[in-house]
């Protein structure tokens, strides 16, 4: 079986979360894949932008920060994040990310479904 290679430059950019976040869907929702991964995205926030706070009742979401500096909300707590940080958001926990730097905050997200 041949596995196609996707290059980040060839994946279309979408704007999500009420226009706050740019994403490239590495594993799109309703894609042809097995397992419990709902989505996997390469995403970024421009300086001063914030991801709309939201939650997922049907699974966890994982964030891995690649570039930049910002803050992340999980539940009621905000904390600083930077490149190399990995954050797990449990089901039904409000979460958000904001860019507090003067460069893009770049991250990967993986969302599971229970």
Biopython code that builds the backbone (N, CA, C, O; Angstrom):
import numpy as np
from Bio.PDB.StructureBuilder import StructureBuilder

atoms = [
    (1, "UNK", "N", (0.839, -1.180, 0.000)),
    (1, "UNK", "CA", (0.000, 0.000, 0.000)),
    (1, "UNK", "C", (0.890, 1.251, 0.000)),
    (1, "UNK", "O", (1.864, 1.328, 0.750)),
    (2, "UNK", "N", (0.554, 2.205, -0.828)),
    (2, "UNK", "CA", (1.309, 3.448, -0.912)),
    (2, "UNK", "C", (0.725, 4.462, 0.056)),
    (2, "UNK", "O", (-0.490, 4.654, 0.106)),
    (3, "UNK", "N", (1.592, 5.110, 0.826)),
    (3, "UNK", "CA", (1.168, 6.158, 1.758)),
    (3, "UNK", "C", (1.599, 7.500, 1.189)),
    (3, "UNK", "O", (2.795, 7.773, 1.090)),
    (4, "UNK", "N", (0.644, 8.340, 0.815)),
    (4, "UNK", "CA", (1.029, 9.636, 0.246)),
    (4, "UNK", "C", (1.691, 10.519, 1.299)),
    (4, "UNK", "O", (1.302, 10.523, 2.467)),
    (5, "UNK", "N", (2.674, 11.248, 0.867)),
    (5, "UNK", "CA", (3.358, 12.205, 1.734)),
    (5, "UNK", "C", (2.713, 13.565, 1.514)),
    (5, "UNK", "O", (2.549, 14.009, 0.378)),
    (6, "UNK", "N", (2.350, 14.220, 2.605)),
    (6, "UNK", "CA", (1.803, 15.572, 2.540)),
    (6, "UNK", "C", (2.883, 16.541, 2.996)),
    (6, "UNK", "O", (3.519, 16.332, 4.029)),
    (7, "UNK", "N", (3.083, 17.580, 2.239)),
    (7, "UNK", "CA", (3.992, 18.644, 2.653)),
    (7, "UNK", "C", (3.138, 19.809, 3.127)),
    (7, "UNK", "O", (2.133, 20.141, 2.499)),
    (8, "UNK", "N", (3.526, 20.422, 4.214)),
    (8, "UNK", "CA", (2.748, 21.502, 4.824)),
    (8, "UNK", "C", (2.458, 22.623, 3.826)),
    (8, "UNK", "O", (1.426, 23.286, 3.926)),
    (9, "UNK", "N", (3.354, 22.838, 2.870)),
    (9, "UNK", "CA", (3.162, 23.901, 1.887)),
    (9, "UNK", "C", (2.056, 23.599, 0.887)),
    (9, "UNK", "O", (1.547, 24.516, 0.241)),
    (10, "UNK", "N", (1.669, 22.319, 0.743)),
    (10, "UNK", "CA", (0.647, 21.949, -0.239)),
    (10, "UNK", "C", (-0.740, 21.797, 0.377)),
    (10, "UNK", "O", (-1.717, 21.607, -0.347)),
    (11, "UNK", "N", (-0.839, 21.878, 1.703)),
    (11, "UNK", "CA", (-2.133, 21.732, 2.380)),
    (11, "UNK", "C", (-2.790, 23.106, 2.470)),
    (11, "UNK", "O", (-2.155, 24.063, 2.913)),
    (12, "UNK", "N", (-4.051, 23.218, 2.059)),
    (12, "UNK", "CA", (-4.717, 24.526, 2.102)),
    (12, "UNK", "C", (-4.851, 25.066, 3.532)),
    (12, "UNK", "O", (-5.010, 24.303, 4.485)),
    (13, "UNK", "N", (-4.785, 26.362, 3.656)),
    (13, "UNK", "CA", (-4.977, 27.031, 4.940)),
    (13, "UNK", "C", (-6.448, 27.363, 5.112)),
    (13, "UNK", "O", (-7.097, 27.850, 4.186)),
    (14, "UNK", "N", (-6.975, 27.093, 6.315)),
    (14, "UNK", "CA", (-8.341, 27.451, 6.671)),
    (14, "UNK", "C", (-8.296, 28.402, 7.862)),
    (14, "UNK", "O", (-7.359, 28.373, 8.660)),
    (15, "UNK", "N", (-9.297, 29.227, 7.968)),
    (15, "UNK", "CA", (-9.457, 30.090, 9.134)),
    (15, "UNK", "C", (-10.574, 29.499, 9.987)),
    (15, "UNK", "O", (-11.659, 29.209, 9.483)),
    (16, "UNK", "N", (-10.306, 29.318, 11.289)),
    (16, "UNK", "CA", (-11.279, 28.691, 12.186)),
    (16, "UNK", "C", (-11.493, 29.549, 13.430)),
    (16, "UNK", "O", (-10.892, 30.610, 13.597)),
    (17, "UNK", "N", (-12.367, 29.053, 14.287)),
    (17, "UNK", "CA", (-12.636, 29.677, 15.580)),
    (17, "UNK", "C", (-12.917, 31.176, 15.439)),
    (17, "UNK", "O", (-12.217, 32.022, 15.996)),
    (18, "UNK", "N", (-13.964, 31.462, 14.676)),
    (18, "UNK", "CA", (-14.438, 32.840, 14.491)),
    (18, "UNK", "C", (-13.343, 33.757, 13.950)),
    (18, "UNK", "O", (-13.246, 34.921, 14.338)),
    (19, "UNK", "N", (-12.517, 33.213, 13.043)),
    (19, "UNK", "CA", (-11.497, 34.025, 12.386)),
    (19, "UNK", "C", (-10.245, 34.278, 13.194)),
    (19, "UNK", "O", (-9.434, 35.119, 12.808)),
    (20, "UNK", "N", (-10.056, 33.571, 14.319)),
    (20, "UNK", "CA", (-8.901, 33.840, 15.173)),
    (20, "UNK", "C", (-7.686, 32.992, 14.835)),
    (20, "UNK", "O", (-6.560, 33.393, 15.133)),
    (21, "UNK", "N", (-7.883, 31.828, 14.221)),
    (21, "UNK", "CA", (-6.808, 30.846, 14.096)),
    (21, "UNK", "C", (-6.670, 30.362, 12.661)),
    (21, "UNK", "O", (-7.666, 30.116, 11.981)),
    (22, "UNK", "N", (-5.434, 30.227, 12.207)),
    (22, "UNK", "CA", (-5.132, 29.657, 10.900)),
    (22, "UNK", "C", (-4.724, 28.197, 11.101)),
    (22, "UNK", "O", (-3.917, 27.902, 11.983)),
    (23, "UNK", "N", (-5.273, 27.274, 10.293)),
    (23, "UNK", "CA", (-4.939, 25.856, 10.432)),
    (23, "UNK", "C", (-4.690, 25.216, 9.076)),
    (23, "UNK", "O", (-5.202, 25.657, 8.047)),
    (24, "UNK", "N", (-3.891, 24.167, 9.113)),
    (24, "UNK", "CA", (-3.706, 23.255, 7.987)),
    (24, "UNK", "C", (-4.057, 21.886, 8.553)),
    (24, "UNK", "O", (-3.383, 21.394, 9.458)),
    (25, "UNK", "N", (-5.095, 21.279, 8.028)),
    (25, "UNK", "CA", (-5.618, 20.024, 8.593)),
    (25, "UNK", "C", (-4.792, 18.828, 8.108)),
    (25, "UNK", "O", (-4.940, 18.364, 6.978)),
    (26, "UNK", "N", (-3.920, 18.346, 8.998)),
    (26, "UNK", "CA", (-3.087, 17.192, 8.680)),
    (26, "UNK", "C", (-3.932, 15.920, 8.664)),
    (26, "UNK", "O", (-3.758, 15.069, 7.791)),
    (27, "UNK", "N", (-4.844, 15.788, 9.625)),
    (27, "UNK", "CA", (-5.859, 14.737, 9.644)),
    (27, "UNK", "C", (-7.192, 15.463, 9.741)),
    (27, "UNK", "O", (-7.550, 15.942, 10.817)),
    (28, "UNK", "N", (-7.937, 15.557, 8.637)),
    (28, "UNK", "CA", (-9.186, 16.324, 8.654)),
    (28, "UNK", "C", (-10.312, 15.565, 9.343)),
    (28, "UNK", "O", (-10.280, 14.337, 9.429)),
    (29, "UNK", "N", (-11.312, 16.304, 9.837)),
    (29, "UNK", "CA", (-12.475, 15.622, 10.396)),
    (29, "UNK", "C", (-13.146, 14.806, 9.293)),
    (29, "UNK", "O", (-13.190, 15.224, 8.137)),
    (30, "UNK", "N", (-13.654, 13.667, 9.656)),
    (30, "UNK", "CA", (-14.356, 12.785, 8.717)),
    (30, "UNK", "C", (-13.437, 12.299, 7.601)),
    (30, "UNK", "O", (-13.910, 11.927, 6.526)),
    (31, "UNK", "N", (-12.124, 12.299, 7.848)),
    (31, "UNK", "CA", (-11.172, 11.786, 6.865)),
    (31, "UNK", "C", (-11.184, 10.272, 6.850)),
    (31, "UNK", "O", (-11.867, 9.641, 7.656)),
    (32, "UNK", "N", (-10.451, 9.705, 5.959)),
    (32, "UNK", "CA", (-10.366, 8.254, 5.842)),
    (32, "UNK", "C", (-9.183, 7.756, 6.654)),
    (32, "UNK", "O", (-8.089, 7.560, 6.125)),
    (33, "UNK", "N", (-9.415, 7.553, 7.955)),
    (33, "UNK", "CA", (-8.385, 7.048, 8.843)),
    (33, "UNK", "C", (-9.031, 6.156, 9.889)),
    (33, "UNK", "O", (-10.241, 6.217, 10.109)),
    (34, "UNK", "N", (-8.231, 5.341, 10.524)),
    (34, "UNK", "CA", (-8.730, 4.437, 11.551)),
    (34, "UNK", "C", (-8.264, 4.931, 12.906)),
    (34, "UNK", "O", (-7.343, 5.742, 13.001)),
    (35, "UNK", "N", (-8.903, 4.441, 13.948)),
    (35, "UNK", "CA", (-8.513, 4.825, 15.295)),
    (35, "UNK", "C", (-9.392, 5.948, 15.815)),
    (35, "UNK", "O", (-10.407, 6.295, 15.213)),
    (36, "UNK", "N", (-8.990, 6.498, 16.924)),
    (36, "UNK", "CA", (-9.806, 7.485, 17.615)),
    (36, "UNK", "C", (-9.317, 8.918, 17.451)),
    (36, "UNK", "O", (-9.678, 9.782, 18.250)),
    (37, "UNK", "N", (-8.506, 9.188, 16.437)),
    (37, "UNK", "CA", (-8.093, 10.560, 16.177)),
    (37, "UNK", "C", (-9.204, 11.250, 15.396)),
    (37, "UNK", "O", (-9.588, 10.791, 14.320)),
    (38, "UNK", "N", (-9.717, 12.346, 15.933)),
    (38, "UNK", "CA", (-10.768, 13.097, 15.239)),
    (38, "UNK", "C", (-10.149, 14.081, 14.257)),
    (38, "UNK", "O", (-10.572, 14.158, 13.103)),
    (39, "UNK", "N", (-9.141, 14.837, 14.709)),
    (39, "UNK", "CA", (-8.443, 15.789, 13.840)),
    (39, "UNK", "C", (-6.994, 15.923, 14.288)),
    (39, "UNK", "O", (-6.648, 15.642, 15.435)),
    (40, "UNK", "N", (-6.160, 16.360, 13.354)),
    (40, "UNK", "CA", (-4.789, 16.765, 13.657)),
    (40, "UNK", "C", (-4.519, 17.984, 12.801)),
    (40, "UNK", "O", (-4.681, 17.937, 11.581)),
    (41, "UNK", "N", (-4.106, 19.085, 13.433)),
    (41, "UNK", "CA", (-3.923, 20.346, 12.725)),
    (41, "UNK", "C", (-2.569, 20.976, 13.016)),
    (41, "UNK", "O", (-2.038, 20.881, 14.122)),
    (42, "UNK", "N", (-2.032, 21.616, 12.000)),
    (42, "UNK", "CA", (-0.887, 22.520, 12.132)),
    (42, "UNK", "C", (-1.533, 23.901, 12.166)),
    (42, "UNK", "O", (-2.199, 24.293, 11.207)),
    (43, "UNK", "N", (-1.345, 24.642, 13.253)),
    (43, "UNK", "CA", (-2.082, 25.900, 13.423)),
    (43, "UNK", "C", (-1.164, 27.008, 13.910)),
    (43, "UNK", "O", (-0.079, 26.750, 14.430)),
    (44, "UNK", "N", (-1.616, 28.252, 13.734)),
    (44, "UNK", "CA", (-0.847, 29.382, 14.239)),
    (44, "UNK", "C", (-1.765, 30.546, 14.536)),
    (44, "UNK", "O", (-2.826, 30.710, 13.934)),
    (45, "UNK", "N", (-1.319, 31.347, 15.484)),
    (45, "UNK", "CA", (-1.987, 32.590, 15.858)),
    (45, "UNK", "C", (-1.019, 33.730, 15.576)),
    (45, "UNK", "O", (0.149, 33.680, 15.963)),
    (46, "UNK", "N", (-1.506, 34.731, 14.914)),
    (46, "UNK", "CA", (-0.705, 35.925, 14.669)),
    (46, "UNK", "C", (-0.581, 36.710, 15.982)),
    (46, "UNK", "O", (-1.372, 36.485, 16.897)),
    (47, "UNK", "N", (0.392, 37.623, 16.097)),
    (47, "UNK", "CA", (0.559, 38.401, 17.326)),
    (47, "UNK", "C", (-0.745, 39.068, 17.761)),
    (47, "UNK", "O", (-1.452, 39.675, 16.957)),
    (48, "UNK", "N", (-1.042, 38.940, 19.050)),
    (48, "UNK", "CA", (-2.226, 39.562, 19.626)),
    (48, "UNK", "C", (-3.518, 38.785, 19.453)),
    (48, "UNK", "O", (-4.540, 39.176, 20.017)),
    (49, "UNK", "N", (-3.507, 37.701, 18.695)),
    (49, "UNK", "CA", (-4.734, 36.930, 18.456)),
    (49, "UNK", "C", (-4.940, 35.884, 19.541)),
    (49, "UNK", "O", (-3.990, 35.430, 20.178)),
    (50, "UNK", "N", (-6.219, 35.506, 19.741)),
    (50, "UNK", "CA", (-6.570, 34.494, 20.731)),
    (50, "UNK", "C", (-7.571, 33.524, 20.130)),
    (50, "UNK", "O", (-8.534, 33.934, 19.483)),
    (51, "UNK", "N", (-7.339, 32.235, 20.346)),
    (51, "UNK", "CA", (-8.268, 31.181, 19.965)),
    (51, "UNK", "C", (-9.525, 31.336, 20.796)),
    (51, "UNK", "O", (-9.443, 31.512, 22.012)),
    (52, "UNK", "N", (-10.671, 31.273, 20.172)),
    (52, "UNK", "CA", (-11.936, 31.371, 20.885)),
    (52, "UNK", "C", (-12.023, 30.260, 21.937)),
    (52, "UNK", "O", (-11.832, 29.092, 21.597)),
    (53, "UNK", "N", (-12.305, 30.589, 23.209)),
    (53, "UNK", "CA", (-12.439, 29.539, 24.225)),
    (53, "UNK", "C", (-13.551, 28.568, 23.829)),
    (53, "UNK", "O", (-14.624, 28.976, 23.387)),
    (54, "UNK", "N", (-13.270, 27.280, 23.998)),
    (54, "UNK", "CA", (-14.236, 26.241, 23.636)),
    (54, "UNK", "C", (-13.883, 24.967, 24.391)),
    (54, "UNK", "O", (-12.875, 24.911, 25.094)),
    (55, "UNK", "N", (-14.723, 23.940, 24.240)),
    (55, "UNK", "CA", (-14.452, 22.641, 24.854)),
    (55, "UNK", "C", (-14.973, 21.534, 23.953)),
    (55, "UNK", "O", (-15.789, 21.763, 23.060)),
    (56, "UNK", "N", (-14.479, 20.324, 24.210)),
    (56, "UNK", "CA", (-14.906, 19.150, 23.457)),
    (56, "UNK", "C", (-15.363, 18.099, 24.462)),
    (56, "UNK", "O", (-14.550, 17.569, 25.220)),
    (57, "UNK", "N", (-16.645, 17.799, 24.474)),
    (57, "UNK", "CA", (-17.176, 16.802, 25.412)),
    (57, "UNK", "C", (-16.833, 15.380, 24.984)),
    (57, "UNK", "O", (-16.882, 14.452, 25.792)),
    (58, "UNK", "N", (-16.485, 15.213, 23.703)),
    (58, "UNK", "CA", (-16.320, 13.865, 23.151)),
    (58, "UNK", "C", (-14.879, 13.369, 23.100)),
    (58, "UNK", "O", (-14.621, 12.326, 22.500)),
    (59, "UNK", "N", (-13.924, 14.086, 23.715)),
    (59, "UNK", "CA", (-12.549, 13.590, 23.701)),
    (59, "UNK", "C", (-11.539, 14.595, 24.214)),
    (59, "UNK", "O", (-11.875, 15.724, 24.571)),
    (60, "UNK", "N", (-10.279, 14.149, 24.241)),
    (60, "UNK", "CA", (-9.168, 14.993, 24.669)),
    (60, "UNK", "C", (-8.626, 15.776, 23.485)),
    (60, "UNK", "O", (-8.894, 15.447, 22.329)),
    (61, "UNK", "N", (-7.853, 16.825, 23.793)),
    (61, "UNK", "CA", (-7.112, 17.526, 22.758)),
    (61, "UNK", "C", (-5.702, 17.761, 23.266)),
    (61, "UNK", "O", (-5.495, 18.136, 24.421)),
    (62, "UNK", "N", (-4.732, 17.536, 22.384)),
    (62, "UNK", "CA", (-3.321, 17.683, 22.722)),
    (62, "UNK", "C", (-2.745, 18.831, 21.911)),
    (62, "UNK", "O", (-3.036, 18.965, 20.722)),
    (63, "UNK", "N", (-1.930, 19.656, 22.552)),
    (63, "UNK", "CA", (-1.266, 20.790, 21.912)),
    (63, "UNK", "C", (0.232, 20.623, 22.059)),
    (63, "UNK", "O", (0.730, 20.362, 23.154)),
    (64, "UNK", "N", (0.958, 20.775, 20.946)),
    (64, "UNK", "CA", (2.417, 20.767, 20.970)),
    (64, "UNK", "C", (2.877, 22.053, 20.304)),
    (64, "UNK", "O", (2.603, 22.280, 19.126)),
    (65, "UNK", "N", (3.577, 22.895, 21.057)),
    (65, "UNK", "CA", (3.983, 24.215, 20.579)),
    (65, "UNK", "C", (5.331, 24.136, 19.875)),
    (65, "UNK", "O", (6.301, 23.612, 20.424)),
    (66, "UNK", "N", (5.382, 24.666, 18.648)),
    (66, "UNK", "CA", (6.560, 24.581, 17.788)),
    (66, "UNK", "C", (7.380, 25.861, 17.763)),
    (66, "UNK", "O", (8.610, 25.810, 17.754)),
    (67, "UNK", "N", (6.710, 27.012, 17.752)),
    (67, "UNK", "CA", (7.395, 28.304, 17.662)),
    (67, "UNK", "C", (6.603, 29.350, 18.431)),
    (67, "UNK", "O", (5.380, 29.268, 18.543)),
    (68, "UNK", "N", (7.318, 30.329, 18.956)),
    (68, "UNK", "CA", (6.678, 31.484, 19.587)),
    (68, "UNK", "C", (6.447, 31.315, 21.076)),
    (68, "UNK", "O", (6.890, 30.353, 21.703)),
    (69, "UNK", "N", (5.726, 32.303, 21.617)),
    (69, "UNK", "CA", (5.400, 32.337, 23.040)),
    (69, "UNK", "C", (3.961, 32.779, 23.182)),
    (69, "UNK", "O", (3.454, 33.568, 22.385)),
    (70, "UNK", "N", (3.312, 32.261, 24.205)),
    (70, "UNK", "CA", (1.929, 32.649, 24.441)),
    (70, "UNK", "C", (1.452, 32.165, 25.789)),
    (70, "UNK", "O", (2.237, 31.851, 26.683)),
    (71, "UNK", "N", (0.138, 32.116, 25.906)),
    (71, "UNK", "CA", (-0.489, 31.610, 27.112)),
    (71, "UNK", "C", (-1.601, 30.657, 26.707)),
    (71, "UNK", "O", (-2.203, 30.800, 25.643)),
    (72, "UNK", "N", (-1.867, 29.674, 27.577)),
    (72, "UNK", "CA", (-2.921, 28.703, 27.323)),
    (72, "UNK", "C", (-3.828, 28.618, 28.527)),
    (72, "UNK", "O", (-3.387, 28.627, 29.676)),
    (73, "UNK", "N", (-5.122, 28.533, 28.223)),
    (73, "UNK", "CA", (-6.154, 28.345, 29.236)),
    (73, "UNK", "C", (-6.584, 26.887, 29.213)),
    (73, "UNK", "O", (-6.894, 26.348, 28.151)),
    (74, "UNK", "N", (-6.604, 26.241, 30.385)),
    (74, "UNK", "CA", (-7.205, 24.924, 30.541)),
    (74, "UNK", "C", (-8.053, 24.999, 31.802)),
    (74, "UNK", "O", (-7.536, 25.233, 32.894)),
    (75, "UNK", "N", (-9.356, 24.799, 31.644)),
    (75, "UNK", "CA", (-10.270, 24.983, 32.774)),
    (75, "UNK", "C", (-10.337, 26.457, 33.118)),
    (75, "UNK", "O", (-10.738, 27.274, 32.289)),
    (76, "UNK", "N", (-9.948, 26.800, 34.332)),
    (76, "UNK", "CA", (-9.956, 28.201, 34.779)),
    (76, "UNK", "C", (-8.554, 28.793, 34.891)),
    (76, "UNK", "O", (-8.400, 29.928, 35.341)),
    (77, "UNK", "N", (-7.533, 28.043, 34.491)),
    (77, "UNK", "CA", (-6.153, 28.462, 34.714)),
    (77, "UNK", "C", (-5.422, 28.818, 33.420)),
    (77, "UNK", "O", (-5.422, 28.037, 32.469)),
    (78, "UNK", "N", (-4.800, 29.997, 33.385)),
    (78, "UNK", "CA", (-3.920, 30.412, 32.298)),
    (78, "UNK", "C", (-2.484, 30.124, 32.705)),
    (78, "UNK", "O", (-2.130, 30.303, 33.870)),
    (79, "UNK", "N", (-1.645, 29.679, 31.764)),
    (79, "UNK", "CA", (-0.228, 29.491, 32.037)),
    (79, "UNK", "C", (0.561, 29.784, 30.773)),
    (79, "UNK", "O", (0.025, 29.717, 29.667)),
    (80, "UNK", "N", (1.841, 30.111, 30.942)),
    (80, "UNK", "CA", (2.718, 30.445, 29.822)),
    (80, "UNK", "C", (3.095, 29.193, 29.040)),
    (80, "UNK", "O", (3.302, 28.127, 29.620)),
    (81, "UNK", "N", (3.183, 29.331, 27.706)),
    (81, "UNK", "CA", (3.650, 28.250, 26.836)),
    (81, "UNK", "C", (4.681, 28.801, 25.867)),
    (81, "UNK", "O", (4.659, 29.980, 25.514)),
    (82, "UNK", "N", (5.590, 27.922, 25.442)),
    (82, "UNK", "CA", (6.634, 28.279, 24.492)),
    (82, "UNK", "C", (6.997, 27.044, 23.676)),
    (82, "UNK", "O", (6.518, 25.947, 23.965)),
    (83, "UNK", "N", (7.829, 27.210, 22.671)),
    (83, "UNK", "CA", (8.240, 26.098, 21.817)),
    (83, "UNK", "C", (8.750, 24.933, 22.654)),
    (83, "UNK", "O", (9.551, 25.112, 23.571)),
    (84, "UNK", "N", (8.270, 23.732, 22.322)),
    (84, "UNK", "CA", (8.654, 22.525, 23.035)),
    (84, "UNK", "C", (7.665, 22.093, 24.092)),
    (84, "UNK", "O", (7.753, 20.968, 24.585)),
    (85, "UNK", "N", (6.713, 22.959, 24.463)),
    (85, "UNK", "CA", (5.723, 22.603, 25.482)),
    (85, "UNK", "C", (4.630, 21.721, 24.882)),
    (85, "UNK", "O", (4.233, 21.899, 23.731)),
    (86, "UNK", "N", (4.151, 20.763, 25.686)),
    (86, "UNK", "CA", (3.086, 19.838, 25.306)),
    (86, "UNK", "C", (2.002, 19.936, 26.362)),
    (86, "UNK", "O", (2.294, 19.842, 27.554)),
    (87, "UNK", "N", (0.747, 20.124, 25.947)),
    (87, "UNK", "CA", (-0.365, 20.312, 26.881)),
    (87, "UNK", "C", (-1.479, 19.332, 26.535)),
    (87, "UNK", "O", (-1.833, 19.172, 25.367)),
    (88, "UNK", "N", (-2.028, 18.681, 27.551)),
    (88, "UNK", "CA", (-3.181, 17.806, 27.387)),
    (88, "UNK", "C", (-4.412, 18.509, 27.955)),
    (88, "UNK", "O", (-4.400, 18.978, 29.093)),
    (89, "UNK", "N", (-5.473, 18.577, 27.150)),
    (89, "UNK", "CA", (-6.743, 19.162, 27.589)),
    (89, "UNK", "C", (-7.738, 18.022, 27.767)),
    (89, "UNK", "O", (-8.097, 17.365, 26.790)),
    (90, "UNK", "N", (-8.197, 17.770, 29.009)),
    (90, "UNK", "CA", (-9.162, 16.688, 29.230)),
    (90, "UNK", "C", (-10.523, 17.003, 28.592)),
    (90, "UNK", "O", (-10.817, 18.162, 28.303)),
    (91, "UNK", "N", (-11.350, 15.974, 28.374)),
    (91, "UNK", "CA", (-12.692, 16.221, 27.842)),
    (91, "UNK", "C", (-13.471, 17.205, 28.713)),
    (91, "UNK", "O", (-13.318, 17.236, 29.934)),
    (92, "UNK", "N", (-14.303, 18.003, 28.061)),
    (92, "UNK", "CA", (-15.210, 18.953, 28.727)),
    (92, "UNK", "C", (-14.499, 20.030, 29.527)),
    (92, "UNK", "O", (-15.084, 20.585, 30.458)),
    (93, "UNK", "N", (-13.253, 20.341, 29.190)),
    (93, "UNK", "CA", (-12.525, 21.440, 29.828)),
    (93, "UNK", "C", (-12.411, 22.599, 28.836)),
    (93, "UNK", "O", (-11.932, 22.421, 27.716)),
    (94, "UNK", "N", (-12.848, 23.765, 29.247)),
    (94, "UNK", "CA", (-12.687, 24.943, 28.396)),
    (94, "UNK", "C", (-11.200, 25.161, 28.160)),
    (94, "UNK", "O", (-10.381, 24.952, 29.054)),
    (95, "UNK", "N", (-10.859, 25.586, 26.942)),
    (95, "UNK", "CA", (-9.459, 25.870, 26.640)),
    (95, "UNK", "C", (-9.355, 26.936, 25.562)),
    (95, "UNK", "O", (-10.264, 27.137, 24.757)),
    (96, "UNK", "N", (-8.219, 27.606, 25.579)),
    (96, "UNK", "CA", (-7.929, 28.675, 24.636)),
    (96, "UNK", "C", (-6.418, 28.856, 24.588)),
    (96, "UNK", "O", (-5.696, 28.422, 25.485)),
    (97, "UNK", "N", (-5.959, 29.499, 23.535)),
    (97, "UNK", "CA", (-4.548, 29.846, 23.388)),
    (97, "UNK", "C", (-4.493, 31.286, 22.929)),
    (97, "UNK", "O", (-5.292, 31.699, 22.088)),
    (98, "UNK", "N", (-3.548, 32.069, 23.475)),
    (98, "UNK", "CA", (-3.355, 33.426, 22.969)),
    (98, "UNK", "C", (-1.879, 33.690, 22.735)),
    (98, "UNK", "O", (-1.008, 33.227, 23.471)),
    (99, "UNK", "N", (-1.638, 34.451, 21.682)),
    (99, "UNK", "CA", (-0.277, 34.814, 21.313)),
    (99, "UNK", "C", (0.082, 36.108, 22.033)),
    (99, "UNK", "O", (-0.546, 37.144, 21.811)),
    (100, "UNK", "N", (1.090, 36.046, 22.892)),
    (100, "UNK", "CA", (1.526, 37.220, 23.658)),
    (100, "UNK", "C", (2.855, 37.764, 23.139)),
    (100, "UNK", "O", (3.460, 38.638, 23.759)),
    (101, "UNK", "N", (3.307, 37.239, 21.993)),
    (101, "UNK", "CA", (4.602, 37.604, 21.438)),
    (101, "UNK", "C", (4.406, 38.470, 20.193)),
    (101, "UNK", "O", (3.273, 38.703, 19.770)),
    (102, "UNK", "N", (5.504, 38.946, 19.608)),
    (102, "UNK", "CA", (5.417, 39.757, 18.395)),
    (102, "UNK", "C", (5.681, 38.927, 17.135)),
    (102, "UNK", "O", (5.840, 39.481, 16.048)),
    (103, "UNK", "N", (5.726, 37.595, 17.282)),
    (103, "UNK", "CA", (5.855, 36.676, 16.152)),
    (103, "UNK", "C", (4.746, 35.638, 16.255)),
    (103, "UNK", "O", (4.096, 35.532, 17.295)),
    (104, "UNK", "N", (4.521, 34.873, 15.192)),
    (104, "UNK", "CA", (3.468, 33.854, 15.194)),
    (104, "UNK", "C", (3.709, 32.814, 16.282)),
    (104, "UNK", "O", (4.849, 32.443, 16.559)),
    (105, "UNK", "N", (2.623, 32.349, 16.895)),
    (105, "UNK", "CA", (2.645, 31.227, 17.826)),
    (105, "UNK", "C", (2.162, 30.016, 17.031)),
    (105, "UNK", "O", (1.002, 29.956, 16.625)),
    (106, "UNK", "N", (3.058, 29.052, 16.812)),
    (106, "UNK", "CA", (2.789, 27.917, 15.931)),
    (106, "UNK", "C", (2.677, 26.653, 16.776)),
    (106, "UNK", "O", (3.492, 26.427, 17.670)),
    (107, "UNK", "N", (1.655, 25.819, 16.488)),
    (107, "UNK", "CA", (1.424, 24.623, 17.288)),
    (107, "UNK", "C", (0.720, 23.539, 16.486)),
    (107, "UNK", "O", (0.087, 23.809, 15.465)),
    (108, "UNK", "N", (0.845, 22.308, 16.969)),
    (108, "UNK", "CA", (0.094, 21.175, 16.443)),
    (108, "UNK", "C", (-1.004, 20.855, 17.426)),
    (108, "UNK", "O", (-0.813, 20.965, 18.637)),
    (109, "UNK", "N", (-2.173, 20.453, 16.908)),
    (109, "UNK", "CA", (-3.234, 19.942, 17.771)),
    (109, "UNK", "C", (-3.646, 18.569, 17.282)),
    (109, "UNK", "O", (-3.684, 18.311, 16.079)),
    (110, "UNK", "N", (-3.954, 17.688, 18.228)),
    (110, "UNK", "CA", (-4.523, 16.385, 17.930)),
    (110, "UNK", "C", (-5.726, 16.233, 18.865)),
    (110, "UNK", "O", (-5.596, 16.333, 20.085)),
    (111, "UNK", "N", (-6.908, 15.987, 18.265)),
    (111, "UNK", "CA", (-8.121, 15.800, 19.060)),
    (111, "UNK", "C", (-8.596, 14.372, 18.899)),
    (111, "UNK", "O", (-8.658, 13.852, 17.785)),
    (112, "UNK", "N", (-8.934, 13.731, 20.023)),
    (112, "UNK", "CA", (-9.426, 12.362, 20.003)),
    (112, "UNK", "C", (-10.939, 12.336, 20.194)),
    (112, "UNK", "O", (-11.548, 13.324, 20.601)),
    (113, "UNK", "N", (-11.518, 11.203, 19.895)),
    (113, "UNK", "CA", (-12.939, 10.990, 20.178)),
    (113, "UNK", "C", (-13.070, 9.756, 21.052)),
    (113, "UNK", "O", (-12.439, 8.728, 20.805)),
    (114, "UNK", "N", (-13.898, 9.877, 22.074)),
    (114, "UNK", "CA", (-14.135, 8.753, 22.982)),
    (114, "UNK", "C", (-15.141, 7.811, 22.333)),
    (114, "UNK", "O", (-15.495, 6.788, 22.918)),
]
sb = StructureBuilder()
sb.init_structure("model")
sb.init_model(0)
sb.init_chain("A")
sb.init_seg("    ")
for serial, (resi, resn, name, xyz) in enumerate(atoms, 1):
    if name == "N":
        sb.init_residue(resn, " ", resi, " ")
    sb.init_atom(name, np.array(xyz, "f"), 0.0, 1.0, " ", f" {name:<3s}", serial, name[0])
structure = sb.get_structure()
